[in-house]
Amino acid sequence: INAEYMGKQRLQIASRKVKLHRATRRMIKKEGMRAFIVSLPTTIIMNIPYSSVYFATYETVKRFLKSTDEELEQSFWHFSLAGGLGGALGGAISNPFDVVKTRQQLGGGAPIGVLQGFRHVYRDGGLAVFTRGLPARILYFAPSGAIQMTSYEIAKWMLASRLTPAFDA
């Protein structure tokens, strides 16, 4: 989490137009430097289910589609599909953490921990609250996952094809 990101979030919910540097200064004055790291534990924990589901889904779909590194042209769309599905599912699974993280960042009140954050959000509106923003999160992570994994596989293929002749000599 950085000052610009936190400032951006505060500007998005502001009732009037405010400059980023003014919003950042006001945040520091009102909440202290802790405002910039209040959601760090939740952010770190959120990445565990996201990454686990993302990579497990990617590898499972890739195996199901029988994608190989040797058939890059044929597998290109397989990598995109597998990465997109992994990103979408990872984003969906980790959405409750994202809801808590966003509330922690925008709260402006006393900092609360991860479990307290979950309890607070649940008290606010029950289980349904944890699905807020889910479609947007899926729409963000599906193409992101597709691009990331396709780029990774292409880079891996290019490096392997350039290094293989050197090792064969």
C-alpha positions as CSV (number, residue, x, y, z in Angstrom):
1,I,0.0,0.0,0.0
2,N,1.3,3.4,-0.8
3,A,0.4,7.0,-0.2
4,E,-0.9,7.5,-3.8
5,Y,-3.2,4.5,-3.7
6,M,-4.7,5.4,-0.3
7,G,-5.0,9.0,-1.5
8,K,-6.7,7.8,-4.7
9,Q,-9.3,5.9,-2.7
10,R,-10.0,8.8,-0.4
11,L,-10.4,11.1,-3.4
12,Q,-12.9,8.6,-5.0
13,I,-15.2,8.9,-2.0
14,A,-14.7,12.6,-1.3
15,S,-17.8,14.8,-1.5
16,R,-15.8,17.5,-3.3
17,K,-12.8,17.9,-5.5
18,V,-9.5,17.8,-3.5
19,K,-5.9,17.6,-4.7
20,L,-4.0,14.4,-4.0
21,H,-1.2,16.1,-1.9
22,R,-3.8,17.9,0.2
23,A,-5.8,14.7,0.8
24,T,-2.6,12.8,1.8
25,R,-1.5,15.6,4.2
26,R,-5.0,15.6,5.8
27,M,-4.8,11.9,6.2
28,I,-1.4,12.0,7.9
29,K,-2.6,14.8,10.2
30,K,-5.9,13.1,11.1
31,E,-4.8,9.4,11.2
32,G,-1.1,9.4,11.3
33,M,1.2,7.2,9.2
34,R,-0.6,4.1,10.3
35,A,-3.4,5.0,7.8
36,F,-1.1,3.8,5.0
37,I,-0.5,0.4,6.5
38,V,-3.7,-0.3,8.3
39,S,-4.8,-2.9,5.8
40,L,-1.4,-4.5,5.2
41,P,-2.0,-7.7,7.1
42,T,-5.4,-8.2,5.3
43,T,-3.7,-7.5,2.0
44,I,-1.0,-10.1,2.6
45,I,-3.5,-12.7,3.9
46,M,-5.8,-12.0,0.9
47,N,-3.1,-13.0,-1.5
48,I,-2.8,-16.5,0.0
49,P,-6.2,-17.8,-1.2
50,Y,-6.0,-15.7,-4.4
51,S,-2.6,-17.1,-5.5
52,S,-3.4,-20.6,-4.4
53,V,-6.6,-20.7,-6.4
54,Y,-5.2,-18.8,-9.3
55,F,-2.2,-21.1,-9.9
56,A,-4.1,-24.3,-9.1
57,T,-6.8,-23.4,-11.5
58,Y,-4.3,-22.3,-14.2
59,E,-2.4,-25.6,-14.0
60,T,-5.5,-27.7,-13.8
61,V,-7.1,-26.1,-16.9
62,K,-3.8,-26.2,-18.8
63,R,-3.4,-29.9,-18.1
64,F,-7.1,-30.5,-19.0
65,L,-6.6,-28.7,-22.3
66,K,-3.3,-30.7,-22.8
67,S,-1.3,-27.5,-23.4
68,T,2.4,-28.0,-24.0
69,D,5.4,-25.6,-24.3
70,E,6.4,-27.1,-27.6
71,E,3.1,-26.3,-29.3
72,L,3.1,-22.6,-28.4
73,E,1.0,-21.4,-31.3
74,Q,-1.7,-24.0,-30.6
75,S,-1.5,-23.5,-26.8
76,F,-1.6,-19.7,-26.9
77,W,-5.3,-19.6,-26.4
78,H,-5.1,-22.4,-23.8
79,F,-2.8,-20.3,-21.7
80,S,-5.1,-17.3,-22.0
81,L,-8.2,-19.3,-21.1
82,A,-6.4,-21.0,-18.2
83,G,-5.0,-17.7,-16.9
84,G,-8.3,-16.0,-17.3
85,L,-10.2,-18.7,-15.4
86,G,-7.6,-18.8,-12.7
87,G,-7.7,-15.0,-12.3
88,A,-11.5,-14.9,-12.2
89,L,-11.8,-17.7,-9.7
90,G,-8.9,-16.4,-7.5
91,G,-10.5,-13.0,-7.5
92,A,-13.9,-14.4,-6.5
93,I,-12.5,-16.5,-3.7
94,S,-10.5,-13.6,-2.2
95,N,-13.2,-11.0,-2.6
96,P,-14.3,-11.2,1.1
97,F,-10.7,-10.2,2.1
98,D,-10.9,-7.3,-0.5
99,V,-14.1,-6.0,1.1
100,V,-12.5,-6.0,4.5
101,K,-9.3,-4.4,3.2
102,T,-11.2,-1.6,1.5
103,R,-13.2,-0.9,4.6
104,Q,-10.0,-0.8,6.6
105,Q,-8.4,1.6,4.2
106,L,-11.4,3.9,3.9
107,G,-12.6,3.6,7.5
108,G,-10.7,6.6,8.9
109,G,-11.5,5.3,12.4
110,A,-9.5,3.2,14.8
111,P,-7.4,0.5,13.1
112,I,-8.8,-3.0,13.3
113,G,-7.2,-6.4,12.7
114,V,-8.2,-8.9,10.1
115,L,-10.6,-11.0,12.2
116,Q,-12.1,-7.9,13.8
117,G,-12.5,-6.5,10.2
118,F,-14.5,-9.6,9.2
119,R,-16.7,-9.4,12.2
120,H,-17.3,-5.7,11.7
121,V,-18.2,-6.2,8.0
122,Y,-20.5,-9.2,8.8
123,R,-22.3,-7.2,11.5
124,D,-22.8,-4.4,9.0
125,G,-24.8,-6.5,6.5
126,G,-24.3,-10.2,6.9
127,L,-22.8,-12.6,4.4
128,A,-24.1,-10.7,1.3
129,V,-21.7,-7.8,2.1
130,F,-18.7,-10.0,1.3
131,T,-19.9,-10.3,-2.4
132,R,-19.9,-6.5,-2.9
133,G,-17.7,-5.6,-5.8
134,L,-17.5,-9.2,-7.0
135,P,-18.4,-8.7,-10.6
136,A,-15.8,-5.8,-10.9
137,R,-13.1,-7.9,-9.3
138,I,-13.7,-10.8,-11.6
139,L,-13.8,-8.5,-14.6
140,Y,-10.4,-7.1,-13.5
141,F,-8.7,-10.4,-12.6
142,A,-9.9,-12.5,-15.5
143,P,-8.1,-10.5,-18.3
144,S,-5.2,-9.7,-16.0
145,G,-4.6,-13.4,-15.3
146,A,-5.0,-14.3,-19.0
147,I,-2.4,-11.6,-20.0
148,Q,0.0,-12.5,-17.2
149,M,0.1,-16.2,-17.8
150,T,0.2,-16.0,-21.6
151,S,3.1,-13.5,-21.3
152,Y,4.8,-15.8,-18.9
153,E,4.5,-18.8,-21.1
154,I,5.7,-16.9,-24.2
155,A,8.7,-15.5,-22.3
156,K,9.5,-19.0,-21.0
157,W,9.2,-20.5,-24.5
158,M,11.4,-17.8,-26.0
159,L,14.1,-18.2,-23.3
160,A,14.0,-22.0,-23.6
161,S,14.3,-21.9,-27.4
162,R,17.3,-19.5,-27.2
163,L,19.1,-21.3,-24.4
164,T,18.6,-24.8,-25.8
165,P,21.0,-24.5,-28.7
166,A,23.7,-23.2,-26.3
167,F,23.3,-26.2,-24.1
168,D,23.3,-28.7,-27.0
169,A,26.7,-27.5,-28.2
